[in-house]
Amino acid sequence: MFSGKRFAAFLSIAVLFMLLTAGYAAANEKIGVIDSQKIVFQHPNFEGVTKKLQSISATKENEMKMAVDKEADQNKKAQIFEAKRNELAQEEQKLMQPIFQEAQLAVRTVAKIKGVTVVIEKSAVYFGGIDITDDVIQELKKNAAKKK
């Protein structure tokens, strides 16, 4: 199933890139922090995507069981299992990508509004920073309401 670790890793790489290209932050820069997992889990479309993934997962599991039951060779069984697992991972990525993109856009929007110049994953910060997580979630909900 979905792991917030993928989004956190993606966001951490993006933040690291920003830090490397921007140099060291000046003393007057505002640093924001976010809980990316909370943002993803509270995205307006997350529940629907999760249900789709559960359905797809059940289908892939049934397909795998049927294919494995027909196969006697253990190596072939392992290949079938791996193929179905890869198919599920691709489906997950395809369904989650819009959520990640919308979350990233909402982070940028809120950061700009709040005058935040650098945004870092909350788990990487021991002290300080302006937590904009709830503002990002509200921005996502506002954008979702506009689409309806």
Buried (B, 14 or more C-beta within 10 A) or exposed (E): EBEBEBBBEBBBEBBEEEEEEEEEEEEEEBBBBBBBBBBBBBBBBBEEBBEBBEEBBEBBEEBBEEBBEEBEEEEEBEEBBEBBEEBBEEBBEEBBEEBBEBBBBBBBBBBEEBEBBBBBBBEEBEEEBBEBBBBBBBBBBEBEEEEE
